[in-house]
Amino acid sequence: MYEQIREEGVVEGKAKMVLTVLRARFNQVPQEVEETIRKMTDPTALDSWAAHAATCKTLEEFEKAIH
């Protein structure tokens, strides 16, 4: 049980990181994009999304990558 709680915390932290990067770069994050990020439970995917959030040219480019 402890491991599951820890893993959920890691996933939540990674989702927050992706959102923080997007907000820093593009000011606002559409609700649909935020919901998609928060629903993701794969920490590896969230790491990939964080890298993409930091390097994409536009928010639209990021949106296409996560759908």
mmCIF file as Biopython writes it, N, C-alpha, C and O atoms, coordinates in Angstrom:
data_model
#
loop_
_atom_site.group_PDB
_atom_site.id
_atom_site.type_symbol
_atom_site.label_atom_id
_atom_site.label_alt_id
_atom_site.label_comp_id
_atom_site.label_asym_id
_atom_site.label_entity_id
_atom_site.label_seq_id
_atom_site.pdbx_PDB_ins_code
_atom_site.Cartn_x
_atom_site.Cartn_y
_atom_site.Cartn_z
_atom_site.occupancy
_atom_site.B_iso_or_equiv
_atom_site.auth_seq_id
_atom_site.auth_asym_id
_atom_site.pdbx_PDB_model_num
ATOM 1   N N  . MET A ? 1  ? 0.813  -1.183 0.000   1.0 0.0 1  A 1 
ATOM 2   C CA . MET A ? 1  ? 0.000  0.000  0.000   1.0 0.0 1  A 1 
ATOM 3   C C  . MET A ? 1  ? 0.864  1.258  0.000   1.0 0.0 1  A 1 
ATOM 4   O O  . MET A ? 1  ? 0.573  2.218  -0.714  1.0 0.0 1  A 1 
ATOM 5   N N  . TYR A ? 2  ? 1.929  1.250  0.804   1.0 0.0 2  A 1 
ATOM 6   C CA . TYR A ? 2  ? 2.823  2.404  0.854   1.0 0.0 2  A 1 
ATOM 7   C C  . TYR A ? 2  ? 3.395  2.685  -0.532  1.0 0.0 2  A 1 
ATOM 8   O O  . TYR A ? 2  ? 3.466  3.837  -0.960  1.0 0.0 2  A 1 
ATOM 9   N N  . GLU A ? 3  ? 3.801  1.630  -1.229  1.0 0.0 3  A 1 
ATOM 10  C CA . GLU A ? 3  ? 4.396  1.809  -2.565  1.0 0.0 3  A 1 
ATOM 11  C C  . GLU A ? 3  ? 3.392  2.441  -3.529  1.0 0.0 3  A 1 
ATOM 12  O O  . GLU A ? 3  ? 3.769  3.294  -4.334  1.0 0.0 3  A 1 
ATOM 13  N N  . GLN A ? 4  ? 2.143  2.045  -3.464  1.0 0.0 4  A 1 
ATOM 14  C CA . GLN A ? 4  ? 1.113  2.605  -4.339  1.0 0.0 4  A 1 
ATOM 15  C C  . GLN A ? 4  ? 0.912  4.098  -4.038  1.0 0.0 4  A 1 
ATOM 16  O O  . GLN A ? 4  ? 0.797  4.908  -4.958  1.0 0.0 4  A 1 
ATOM 17  N N  . ILE A ? 5  ? 0.872  4.448  -2.775  1.0 0.0 5  A 1 
ATOM 18  C CA . ILE A ? 5  ? 0.705  5.850  -2.386  1.0 0.0 5  A 1 
ATOM 19  C C  . ILE A ? 5  ? 1.903  6.664  -2.860  1.0 0.0 5  A 1 
ATOM 20  O O  . ILE A ? 5  ? 1.742  7.775  -3.366  1.0 0.0 5  A 1 
ATOM 21  N N  . ARG A ? 6  ? 3.099  6.114  -2.698  1.0 0.0 6  A 1 
ATOM 22  C CA . ARG A ? 6  ? 4.315  6.793  -3.139  1.0 0.0 6  A 1 
ATOM 23  C C  . ARG A ? 6  ? 4.295  7.007  -4.645  1.0 0.0 6  A 1 
ATOM 24  O O  . ARG A ? 6  ? 4.620  8.090  -5.130  1.0 0.0 6  A 1 
ATOM 25  N N  . GLU A ? 7  ? 3.911  5.969  -5.382  1.0 0.0 7  A 1 
ATOM 26  C CA . GLU A ? 7  ? 3.856  6.068  -6.840  1.0 0.0 7  A 1 
ATOM 27  C C  . GLU A ? 7  ? 2.830  7.116  -7.287  1.0 0.0 7  A 1 
ATOM 28  O O  . GLU A ? 7  ? 3.078  7.870  -8.228  1.0 0.0 7  A 1 
ATOM 29  N N  . GLU A ? 8  ? 1.688  7.158  -6.614  1.0 0.0 8  A 1 
ATOM 30  C CA . GLU A ? 8  ? 0.678  8.169  -6.940  1.0 0.0 8  A 1 
ATOM 31  C C  . GLU A ? 8  ? 1.230  9.566  -6.698  1.0 0.0 8  A 1 
ATOM 32  O O  . GLU A ? 8  ? 0.954  10.484 -7.470  1.0 0.0 8  A 1 
ATOM 33  N N  . GLY A ? 9  ? 2.007  9.735  -5.633  1.0 0.0 9  A 1 
ATOM 34  C CA . GLY A ? 9  ? 2.620  11.028 -5.346  1.0 0.0 9  A 1 
ATOM 35  C C  . GLY A ? 9  ? 3.627  11.422 -6.401  1.0 0.0 9  A 1 
ATOM 36  O O  . GLY A ? 9  ? 3.710  12.589 -6.786  1.0 0.0 9  A 1 
ATOM 37  N N  . VAL A ? 10 ? 4.395  10.453 -6.871  1.0 0.0 10 A 1 
ATOM 38  C CA . VAL A ? 10 ? 5.369  10.712 -7.935  1.0 0.0 10 A 1 
ATOM 39  C C  . VAL A ? 10 ? 4.647  11.149 -9.205  1.0 0.0 10 A 1 
ATOM 40  O O  . VAL A ? 10 ? 5.043  12.127 -9.840  1.0 0.0 10 A 1 
ATOM 41  N N  . VAL A ? 11 ? 3.599  10.436 -9.574  1.0 0.0 11 A 1 
ATOM 42  C CA . VAL A ? 11 ? 2.837  10.767 -10.782 1.0 0.0 11 A 1 
ATOM 43  C C  . VAL A ? 11 ? 2.226  12.161 -10.657 1.0 0.0 11 A 1 
ATOM 44  O O  . VAL A ? 11 ? 2.281  12.954 -11.597 1.0 0.0 11 A 1 
ATOM 45  N N  . GLU A ? 12 ? 1.646  12.457 -9.500  1.0 0.0 12 A 1 
ATOM 46  C CA . GLU A ? 12 ? 1.039  13.773 -9.300  1.0 0.0 12 A 1 
ATOM 47  C C  . GLU A ? 12 ? 2.094  14.883 -9.413  1.0 0.0 12 A 1 
ATOM 48  O O  . GLU A ? 12 ? 1.839  15.932 -10.003 1.0 0.0 12 A 1 
ATOM 49  N N  . GLY A ? 13 ? 3.265  14.641 -8.847  1.0 0.0 13 A 1 
ATOM 50  C CA . GLY A ? 13 ? 4.345  15.620 -8.933  1.0 0.0 13 A 1 
ATOM 51  C C  . GLY A ? 13 ? 4.814  15.853 -10.353 1.0 0.0 13 A 1 
ATOM 52  O O  . GLY A ? 13 ? 5.100  16.986 -10.740 1.0 0.0 13 A 1 
ATOM 53  N N  . LYS A ? 14 ? 4.895  14.791 -11.128 1.0 0.0 14 A 1 
ATOM 54  C CA . LYS A ? 14 ? 5.323  14.925 -12.526 1.0 0.0 14 A 1 
ATOM 55  C C  . LYS A ? 14 ? 4.268  15.675 -13.344 1.0 0.0 14 A 1 
ATOM 56  O O  . LYS A ? 14 ? 4.611  16.484 -14.206 1.0 0.0 14 A 1 
ATOM 57  N N  . ALA A ? 15 ? 2.999  15.412 -13.078 1.0 0.0 15 A 1 
ATOM 58  C CA . ALA A ? 15 ? 1.931  16.134 -13.782 1.0 0.0 15 A 1 
ATOM 59  C C  . ALA A ? 15 ? 2.004  17.625 -13.457 1.0 0.0 15 A 1 
ATOM 60  O O  . ALA A ? 15 ? 1.841  18.466 -14.341 1.0 0.0 15 A 1 
ATOM 61  N N  . LYS A ? 16 ? 2.248  17.947 -12.193 1.0 0.0 16 A 1 
ATOM 62  C CA . LYS A ? 16 ? 2.384  19.355 -11.800 1.0 0.0 16 A 1 
ATOM 63  C C  . LYS A ? 16 ? 3.573  20.001 -12.497 1.0 0.0 16 A 1 
ATOM 64  O O  . LYS A ? 16 ? 3.509  21.166 -12.887 1.0 0.0 16 A 1 
ATOM 65  N N  . MET A ? 17 ? 4.655  19.247 -12.653 1.0 0.0 17 A 1 
ATOM 66  C CA . MET A ? 17 ? 5.835  19.769 -13.327 1.0 0.0 17 A 1 
ATOM 67  C C  . MET A ? 17 ? 5.517  20.119 -14.786 1.0 0.0 17 A 1 
ATOM 68  O O  . MET A ? 17 ? 5.909  21.180 -15.272 1.0 0.0 17 A 1 
ATOM 69  N N  . VAL A ? 18 ? 4.813  19.234 -15.473 1.0 0.0 18 A 1 
ATOM 70  C CA . VAL A ? 18 ? 4.432  19.496 -16.865 1.0 0.0 18 A 1 
ATOM 71  C C  . VAL A ? 18 ? 3.588  20.765 -16.930 1.0 0.0 18 A 1 
ATOM 72  O O  . VAL A ? 18 ? 3.826  21.625 -17.778 1.0 0.0 18 A 1 
ATOM 73  N N  . LEU A ? 19 ? 2.623  20.883 -16.059 1.0 0.0 19 A 1 
ATOM 74  C CA . LEU A ? 19 ? 1.752  22.063 -16.052 1.0 0.0 19 A 1 
ATOM 75  C C  . LEU A ? 19 ? 2.531  23.334 -15.718 1.0 0.0 19 A 1 
ATOM 76  O O  . LEU A ? 19 ? 2.272  24.388 -16.299 1.0 0.0 19 A 1 
ATOM 77  N N  . THR A ? 20 ? 3.467  23.244 -14.801 1.0 0.0 20 A 1 
ATOM 78  C CA . THR A ? 20 ? 4.278  24.406 -14.448 1.0 0.0 20 A 1 
ATOM 79  C C  . THR A ? 20 ? 5.092  24.891 -15.642 1.0 0.0 20 A 1 
ATOM 80  O O  . THR A ? 20 ? 5.168  26.092 -15.900 1.0 0.0 20 A 1 
ATOM 81  N N  . VAL A ? 21 ? 5.693  23.967 -16.362 1.0 0.0 21 A 1 
ATOM 82  C CA . VAL A ? 21 ? 6.482  24.338 -17.546 1.0 0.0 21 A 1 
ATOM 83  C C  . VAL A ? 21 ? 5.585  24.980 -18.593 1.0 0.0 21 A 1 
ATOM 84  O O  . VAL A ? 21 ? 5.936  26.011 -19.166 1.0 0.0 21 A 1 
ATOM 85  N N  . LEU A ? 22 ? 4.435  24.377 -18.844 1.0 0.0 22 A 1 
ATOM 86  C CA . LEU A ? 22 ? 3.519  24.942 -19.841 1.0 0.0 22 A 1 
ATOM 87  C C  . LEU A ? 22 ? 3.046  26.339 -19.441 1.0 0.0 22 A 1 
ATOM 88  O O  . LEU A ? 22 ? 2.982  27.237 -20.280 1.0 0.0 22 A 1 
ATOM 89  N N  . ARG A ? 23 ? 2.718  26.521 -18.178 1.0 0.0 23 A 1 
ATOM 90  C CA . ARG A ? 23 ? 2.254  27.847 -17.722 1.0 0.0 23 A 1 
ATOM 91  C C  . ARG A ? 23 ? 3.379  28.878 -17.808 1.0 0.0 23 A 1 
ATOM 92  O O  . ARG A ? 23 ? 3.138  30.036 -18.151 1.0 0.0 23 A 1 
ATOM 93  N N  . ALA A ? 24 ? 4.583  28.467 -17.503 1.0 0.0 24 A 1 
ATOM 94  C CA . ALA A ? 24 ? 5.716  29.388 -17.575 1.0 0.0 24 A 1 
ATOM 95  C C  . ALA A ? 24 ? 5.988  29.821 -19.015 1.0 0.0 24 A 1 
ATOM 96  O O  . ALA A ? 24 ? 6.376  30.962 -19.266 1.0 0.0 24 A 1 
ATOM 97  N N  . ARG A ? 25 ? 5.784  28.921 -19.933 1.0 0.0 25 A 1 
ATOM 98  C CA . ARG A ? 25 ? 6.075  29.227 -21.334 1.0 0.0 25 A 1 
ATOM 99  C C  . ARG A ? 25 ? 4.915  29.883 -22.063 1.0 0.0 25 A 1 
ATOM 100 O O  . ARG A ? 25 ? 5.125  30.762 -22.898 1.0 0.0 25 A 1 
ATOM 101 N N  . PHE A ? 26 ? 3.680  29.460 -21.752 1.0 0.0 26 A 1 
ATOM 102 C CA . PHE A ? 26 ? 2.527  29.898 -22.551 1.0 0.0 26 A 1 
ATOM 103 C C  . PHE A ? 26 ? 1.455  30.616 -21.738 1.0 0.0 26 A 1 
ATOM 104 O O  . PHE A ? 26 ? 0.386  30.922 -22.267 1.0 0.0 26 A 1 
ATOM 105 N N  . ASN A ? 27 ? 1.719  30.888 -20.474 1.0 0.0 27 A 1 
ATOM 106 C CA . ASN A ? 27 ? 0.834  31.608 -19.561 1.0 0.0 27 A 1 
ATOM 107 C C  . ASN A ? 27 ? -0.393 30.820 -19.128 1.0 0.0 27 A 1 
ATOM 108 O O  . ASN A ? 27 ? -0.620 30.667 -17.928 1.0 0.0 27 A 1 
ATOM 109 N N  . GLN A ? 28 ? -1.172 30.326 -20.041 1.0 0.0 28 A 1 
ATOM 110 C CA . GLN A ? 28 ? -2.379 29.579 -19.686 1.0 0.0 28 A 1 
ATOM 111 C C  . GLN A ? 28 ? -2.349 28.203 -20.331 1.0 0.0 28 A 1 
ATOM 112 O O  . GLN A ? 28 ? -1.740 27.991 -21.379 1.0 0.0 28 A 1 
ATOM 113 N N  . VAL A ? 29 ? -3.028 27.279 -19.668 1.0 0.0 29 A 1 
ATOM 114 C CA . VAL A ? 29 ? -3.165 25.916 -20.193 1.0 0.0 29 A 1 
ATOM 115 C C  . VAL A ? 29 ? -4.646 25.639 -20.330 1.0 0.0 29 A 1 
ATOM 116 O O  . VAL A ? 29 ? -5.388 25.740 -19.353 1.0 0.0 29 A 1 
ATOM 117 N N  . PRO A ? 30 ? -5.093 25.287 -21.544 1.0 0.0 30 A 1 
ATOM 118 C CA . PRO A ? 30 ? -6.515 24.981 -21.715 1.0 0.0 30 A 1 
ATOM 119 C C  . PRO A ? 30 ? -6.960 23.856 -20.770 1.0 0.0 30 A 1 
ATOM 120 O O  . PRO A ? 30 ? -6.198 22.935 -20.477 1.0 0.0 30 A 1 
ATOM 121 N N  . GLN A ? 31 ? -8.187 23.951 -20.310 1.0 0.0 31 A 1 
ATOM 122 C CA . GLN A ? 31 ? -8.732 22.978 -19.353 1.0 0.0 31 A 1 
ATOM 123 C C  . GLN A ? 31 ? -8.604 21.550 -19.866 1.0 0.0 31 A 1 
ATOM 124 O O  . GLN A ? 31 ? -8.248 20.649 -19.107 1.0 0.0 31 A 1 
ATOM 125 N N  . GLU A ? 32 ? -8.888 21.339 -21.131 1.0 0.0 32 A 1 
ATOM 126 C CA . GLU A ? 32 ? -8.814 19.987 -21.712 1.0 0.0 32 A 1 
ATOM 127 C C  . GLU A ? 32 ? -7.393 19.430 -21.625 1.0 0.0 32 A 1 
ATOM 128 O O  . GLU A ? 32 ? -7.204 18.252 -21.320 1.0 0.0 32 A 1 
ATOM 129 N N  . VAL A ? 33 ? -6.409 20.265 -21.889 1.0 0.0 33 A 1 
ATOM 130 C CA . VAL A ? 33 ? -5.011 19.831 -21.811 1.0 0.0 33 A 1 
ATOM 131 C C  . VAL A ? 33 ? -4.646 19.518 -20.367 1.0 0.0 33 A 1 
ATOM 132 O O  . VAL A ? 33 ? -4.000 18.506 -20.096 1.0 0.0 33 A 1 
ATOM 133 N N  . GLU A ? 34 ? -5.052 20.372 -19.447 1.0 0.0 34 A 1 
ATOM 134 C CA . GLU A ? 34 ? -4.769 20.131 -18.032 1.0 0.0 34 A 1 
ATOM 135 C C  . GLU A ? 34 ? -5.398 18.822 -17.568 1.0 0.0 34 A 1 
ATOM 136 O O  . GLU A ? 34 ? -4.759 18.049 -16.853 1.0 0.0 34 A 1 
ATOM 137 N N  . GLU A ? 35 ? -6.622 18.568 -17.961 1.0 0.0 35 A 1 
ATOM 138 C CA . GLU A ? 35 ? -7.292 17.326 -17.570 1.0 0.0 35 A 1 
ATOM 139 C C  . GLU A ? 35 ? -6.568 16.108 -18.128 1.0 0.0 35 A 1 
ATOM 140 O O  . GLU A ? 35 ? -6.415 15.103 -17.434 1.0 0.0 35 A 1 
ATOM 141 N N  . THR A ? 36 ? -6.124 16.194 -19.376 1.0 0.0 36 A 1 
ATOM 142 C CA . THR A ? 36 ? -5.393 15.080 -19.989 1.0 0.0 36 A 1 
ATOM 143 C C  . THR A ? 36 ? -4.118 14.800 -19.211 1.0 0.0 36 A 1 
ATOM 144 O O  . THR A ? 36 ? -3.787 13.643 -18.950 1.0 0.0 36 A 1 
ATOM 145 N N  . ILE A ? 37 ? -3.404 15.849 -18.841 1.0 0.0 37 A 1 
ATOM 146 C CA . ILE A ? 37 ? -2.160 15.698 -18.094 1.0 0.0 37 A 1 
ATOM 147 C C  . ILE A ? 37 ? -2.443 15.090 -16.731 1.0 0.0 37 A 1 
ATOM 148 O O  . ILE A ? 37 ? -1.749 14.163 -16.314 1.0 0.0 37 A 1 
ATOM 149 N N  . ARG A ? 38 ? -3.435 15.590 -16.039 1.0 0.0 38 A 1 
ATOM 150 C CA . ARG A ? 38 ? -3.742 15.095 -14.690 1.0 0.0 38 A 1 
ATOM 151 C C  . ARG A ? 38 ? -4.260 13.651 -14.688 1.0 0.0 38 A 1 
ATOM 152 O O  . ARG A ? 38 ? -4.121 12.947 -13.688 1.0 0.0 38 A 1 
ATOM 153 N N  . LYS A ? 39 ? -4.850 13.212 -15.789 1.0 0.0 39 A 1 
ATOM 154 C CA . LYS A ? 39 ? -5.372 11.839 -15.876 1.0 0.0 39 A 1 
ATOM 155 C C  . LYS A ? 39 ? -4.275 10.817 -16.200 1.0 0.0 39 A 1 
ATOM 156 O O  . LYS A ? 39 ? -4.464 9.619  -15.988 1.0 0.0 39 A 1 
ATOM 157 N N  . MET A ? 40 ? -3.139 11.284 -16.708 1.0 0.0 40 A 1 
ATOM 158 C CA . MET A ? 40 ? -2.060 10.361 -17.076 1.0 0.0 40 A 1 
ATOM 159 C C  . MET A ? 40 ? -1.475 9.721  -15.821 1.0 0.0 40 A 1 
ATOM 160 O O  . MET A ? 40 ? -1.163 10.413 -14.852 1.0 0.0 40 A 1 
ATOM 161 N N  . THR A ? 41 ? -1.329 8.399  -15.842 1.0 0.0 41 A 1 
ATOM 162 C CA . THR A ? 41 ? -0.799 7.686  -14.689 1.0 0.0 41 A 1 
ATOM 163 C C  . THR A ? 41 ? 0.560  7.039  -14.968 1.0 0.0 41 A 1 
ATOM 164 O O  . THR A ? 41 ? 1.135  6.401  -14.087 1.0 0.0 41 A 1 
ATOM 165 N N  . ASP A ? 42 ? 1.064  7.200  -16.170 1.0 0.0 42 A 1 
ATOM 166 C CA . ASP A ? 42 ? 2.351  6.607  -16.547 1.0 0.0 42 A 1 
ATOM 167 C C  . ASP A ? 42 ? 3.462  7.631  -16.308 1.0 0.0 42 A 1 
ATOM 168 O O  . ASP A ? 42 ? 3.535  8.631  -17.022 1.0 0.0 42 A 1 
ATOM 169 N N  . PRO A ? 43 ? 4.328  7.402  -15.317 1.0 0.0 43 A 1 
ATOM 170 C CA . PRO A ? 43 ? 5.372  8.380  -15.023 1.0 0.0 43 A 1 
ATOM 171 C C  . PRO A ? 43 ? 6.352  8.587  -16.178 1.0 0.0 43 A 1 
ATOM 172 O O  . PRO A ? 43 ? 6.885  9.683  -16.350 1.0 0.0 43 A 1 
ATOM 173 N N  . THR A ? 44 ? 6.590  7.545  -16.965 1.0 0.0 44 A 1 
ATOM 174 C CA . THR A ? 44 ? 7.493  7.680  -18.107 1.0 0.0 44 A 1 
ATOM 175 C C  . THR A ? 44 ? 6.889  8.606  -19.158 1.0 0.0 44 A 1 
ATOM 176 O O  . THR A ? 44 ? 7.597  9.429  -19.740 1.0 0.0 44 A 1 
ATOM 177 N N  . ALA A ? 45 ? 5.600  8.478  -19.403 1.0 0.0 45 A 1 
ATOM 178 C CA . ALA A ? 45 ? 4.926  9.364  -20.356 1.0 0.0 45 A 1 
ATOM 179 C C  . ALA A ? 45 ? 4.980  10.800 -19.854 1.0 0.0 45 A 1 
ATOM 180 O O  . ALA A ? 45 ? 5.208  11.719 -20.640 1.0 0.0 45 A 1 
ATOM 181 N N  . LEU A ? 46 ? 4.776  11.003 -18.565 1.0 0.0 46 A 1 
ATOM 182 C CA . LEU A ? 46 ? 4.827  12.355 -18.011 1.0 0.0 46 A 1 
ATOM 183 C C  . LEU A ? 46 ? 6.228  12.950 -18.137 1.0 0.0 46 A 1 
ATOM 184 O O  . LEU A ? 46 ? 6.362  14.150 -18.376 1.0 0.0 46 A 1 
ATOM 185 N N  . ASP A ? 47 ? 7.261  12.148 -17.983 1.0 0.0 47 A 1 
ATOM 186 C CA . ASP A ? 47 ? 8.626  12.636 -18.197 1.0 0.0 47 A 1 
ATOM 187 C C  . ASP A ? 47 ? 8.802  13.092 -19.638 1.0 0.0 47 A 1 
ATOM 188 O O  . ASP A ? 47 ? 9.391  14.140 -19.902 1.0 0.0 47 A 1 
ATOM 189 N N  . SER A ? 48 ? 8.289  12.302 -20.554 1.0 0.0 48 A 1 
ATOM 190 C CA . SER A ? 48 ? 8.367  12.650 -21.972 1.0 0.0 48 A 1 
ATOM 191 C C  . SER A ? 48 ? 7.593  13.934 -22.253 1.0 0.0 48 A 1 
ATOM 192 O O  . SER A ? 48 ? 8.060  14.805 -22.986 1.0 0.0 48 A 1 
ATOM 193 N N  . TRP A ? 49 ? 6.412  14.039 -21.663 1.0 0.0 49 A 1 
ATOM 194 C CA . TRP A ? 49 ? 5.596  15.239 -21.853 1.0 0.0 49 A 1 
ATOM 195 C C  . TRP A ? 49 ? 6.296  16.471 -21.279 1.0 0.0 49 A 1 
ATOM 196 O O  . TRP A ? 49 ? 6.205  17.557 -21.852 1.0 0.0 49 A 1 
ATOM 197 N N  . ALA A ? 50 ? 6.992  16.309 -20.157 1.0 0.0 50 A 1 
ATOM 198 C CA . ALA A ? 50 ? 7.720  17.437 -19.558 1.0 0.0 50 A 1 
ATOM 199 C C  . ALA A ? 50 ? 8.808  17.920 -20.496 1.0 0.0 50 A 1 
ATOM 200 O O  . ALA A ? 50 ? 8.985  19.124 -20.683 1.0 0.0 50 A 1 
ATOM 201 N N  . ALA A ? 51 ? 9.538  16.986 -21.084 1.0 0.0 51 A 1 
ATOM 202 C CA . ALA A ? 51 ? 10.585 17.366 -22.037 1.0 0.0 51 A 1 
ATOM 203 C C  . ALA A ? 51 ? 9.971  18.070 -23.239 1.0 0.0 51 A 1 
ATOM 204 O O  . ALA A ? 51 ? 10.508 19.068 -23.721 1.0 0.0 51 A 1 
ATOM 205 N N  . HIS A ? 52 ? 8.867  17.562 -23.712 1.0 0.0 52 A 1 
ATOM 206 C CA . HIS A ? 52 ? 8.210  18.174 -24.864 1.0 0.0 52 A 1 
ATOM 207 C C  . HIS A ? 52 ? 7.661  19.554 -24.495 1.0 0.0 52 A 1 
ATOM 208 O O  . HIS A ? 52 ? 7.736  20.485 -25.296 1.0 0.0 52 A 1 
ATOM 209 N N  . ALA A ? 53 ? 7.118  19.685 -23.302 1.0 0.0 53 A 1 
ATOM 210 C CA . ALA A ? 53 ? 6.602  20.986 -22.852 1.0 0.0 53 A 1 
ATOM 211 C C  . ALA A ? 53 ? 7.716  22.024 -22.822 1.0 0.0 53 A 1 
ATOM 212 O O  . ALA A ? 53 ? 7.479  23.201 -23.094 1.0 0.0 53 A 1 
ATOM 213 N N  . ALA A ? 54 ? 8.919  21.594 -22.495 1.0 0.0 54 A 1 
ATOM 214 C CA . ALA A ? 54 ? 10.051 22.512 -22.402 1.0 0.0 54 A 1 
ATOM 215 C C  . ALA A ? 54 ? 10.627 22.878 -23.762 1.0 0.0 54 A 1 
ATOM 216 O O  . ALA A ? 54 ? 11.320 23.887 -23.890 1.0 0.0 54 A 1 
ATOM 217 N N  . THR A ? 55 ? 10.344 22.063 -24.784 1.0 0.0 55 A 1 
ATOM 218 C CA . THR A ? 55 ? 11.004 22.291 -26.074 1.0 0.0 55 A 1 
ATOM 219 C C  . THR A ? 55 ? 10.065 22.591 -27.239 1.0 0.0 55 A 1 
ATOM 220 O O  . THR A ? 55 ? 10.528 23.014 -28.299 1.0 0.0 55 A 1 
ATOM 221 N N  . CYS A ? 56 ? 8.774  22.385 -27.074 1.0 0.0 56 A 1 
ATOM 222 C CA . CYS A ? 56 ? 7.850  22.617 -28.184 1.0 0.0 56 A 1 
ATOM 223 C C  . CYS A ? 56 ? 7.802  24.110 -28.520 1.0 0.0 56 A 1 
ATOM 224 O O  . CYS A ? 56 ? 8.026  24.964 -27.663 1.0 0.0 56 A 1 
ATOM 225 N N  . LYS A ? 57 ? 7.508  24.395 -29.771 1.0 0.0 57 A 1 
ATOM 226 C CA . LYS A ? 57 ? 7.452  25.789 -30.211 1.0 0.0 57 A 1 
ATOM 227 C C  . LYS A ? 57 ? 6.138  26.469 -29.838 1.0 0.0 57 A 1 
ATOM 228 O O  . LYS A ? 57 ? 6.110  27.673 -29.580 1.0 0.0 57 A 1 
ATOM 229 N N  . THR A ? 58 ? 5.052  25.699 -29.809 1.0 0.0 58 A 1 
ATOM 230 C CA . THR A ? 58 ? 3.737  26.264 -29.512 1.0 0.0 58 A 1 
ATOM 231 C C  . THR A ? 58 ? 2.959  25.320 -28.607 1.0 0.0 58 A 1 
ATOM 232 O O  . THR A ? 58 ? 3.265  24.132 -28.510 1.0 0.0 58 A 1 
ATOM 233 N N  . LEU A ? 59 ? 1.962  25.863 -27.957 1.0 0.0 59 A 1 
ATOM 234 C CA . LEU A ? 59 ? 1.080  25.046 -27.140 1.0 0.0 59 A 1 
ATOM 235 C C  . LEU A ? 59 ? 0.317  24.059 -28.017 1.0 0.0 59 A 1 
ATOM 236 O O  . LEU A ? 59 ? 0.047  22.933 -27.599 1.0 0.0 59 A 1 
ATOM 237 N N  . GLU A ? 60 ? -0.025 24.474 -29.215 1.0 0.0 60 A 1 
ATOM 238 C CA . GLU A ? 60 ? -0.733 23.584 -30.141 1.0 0.0 60 A 1 
ATOM 239 C C  . GLU A ? 60 ? 0.123  22.368 -30.489 1.0 0.0 60 A 1 
ATOM 240 O O  . GLU A ? 60 ? -0.392 21.256 -30.610 1.0 0.0 60 A 1 
ATOM 241 N N  . GLU A ? 61 ? 1.420  22.580 -30.647 1.0 0.0 61 A 1 
ATOM 242 C CA . GLU A ? 61 ? 2.329  21.467 -30.927 1.0 0.0 61 A 1 
ATOM 243 C C  . GLU A ? 61 ? 2.323  20.480 -29.758 1.0 0.0 61 A 1 
ATOM 244 O O  . GLU A ? 61 ? 2.318  19.266 -29.964 1.0 0.0 61 A 1 
ATOM 245 N N  . PHE A ? 62 ? 2.322  21.000 -28.548 1.0 0.0 62 A 1 
ATOM 246 C CA . PHE A ? 62 ? 2.265  20.140 -27.371 1.0 0.0 62 A 1 
ATOM 247 C C  . PHE A ? 62 ? 0.953  19.356 -27.340 1.0 0.0 62 A 1 
ATOM 248 O O  . PHE A ? 62 ? 0.947  18.150 -27.091 1.0 0.0 62 A 1 
ATOM 249 N N  . GLU A ? 63 ? -0.151 20.046 -27.595 1.0 0.0 63 A 1 
ATOM 250 C CA . GLU A ? 63 ? -1.467 19.384 -27.585 1.0 0.0 63 A 1 
ATOM 251 C C  . GLU A ? 63 ? -1.503 18.218 -28.555 1.0 0.0 63 A 1 
ATOM 252 O O  . GLU A ? 63 ? -2.007 17.147 -28.217 1.0 0.0 63 A 1 
ATOM 253 N N  . LYS A ? 64 ? -0.975 18.410 -29.753 1.0 0.0 64 A 1 
ATOM 254 C CA . LYS A ? 64 ? -0.973 17.331 -30.750 1.0 0.0 64 A 1 
ATOM 255 C C  . LYS A ? 64 ? -0.150 16.143 -30.266 1.0 0.0 64 A 1 
ATOM 256 O O  . LYS A ? 64 ? -0.492 14.991 -30.535 1.0 0.0 64 A 1 
ATOM 257 N N  . ALA A ? 65 ? 0.925  16.424 -29.560 1.0 0.0 65 A 1 
ATOM 258 C CA . ALA A ? 65 ? 1.817  15.349 -29.098 1.0 0.0 65 A 1 
ATOM 259 C C  . ALA A ? 65 ? 1.179  14.487 -28.011 1.0 0.0 65 A 1 
ATOM 260 O O  . ALA A ? 65 ? 1.510  13.308 -27.884 1.0 0.0 65 A 1 
ATOM 261 N N  . ILE A ? 66 ? 0.275  15.057 -27.234 1.0 0.0 66 A 1 
ATOM 262 C CA . ILE A ? 66 ? -0.305 14.280 -26.121 1.0 0.0 66 A 1 
ATOM 263 C C  . ILE A ? 66 ? -1.626 13.609 -26.499 1.0 0.0 66 A 1 
ATOM 264 O O  . ILE A ? 66 ? -2.191 12.863 -25.699 1.0 0.0 66 A 1 
ATOM 265 N N  . HIS A ? 67 ? -2.112 13.862 -27.682 1.0 0.0 67 A 1 
ATOM 266 C CA . HIS A ? 67 ? -3.376 13.231 -28.098 1.0 0.0 67 A 1 
ATOM 267 C C  . HIS A ? 67 ? -3.155 12.171 -29.132 1.0 0.0 67 A 1 
ATOM 268 O O  . HIS A ? 67 ? -4.111 11.545 -29.588 1.0 0.0 67 A 1 
#
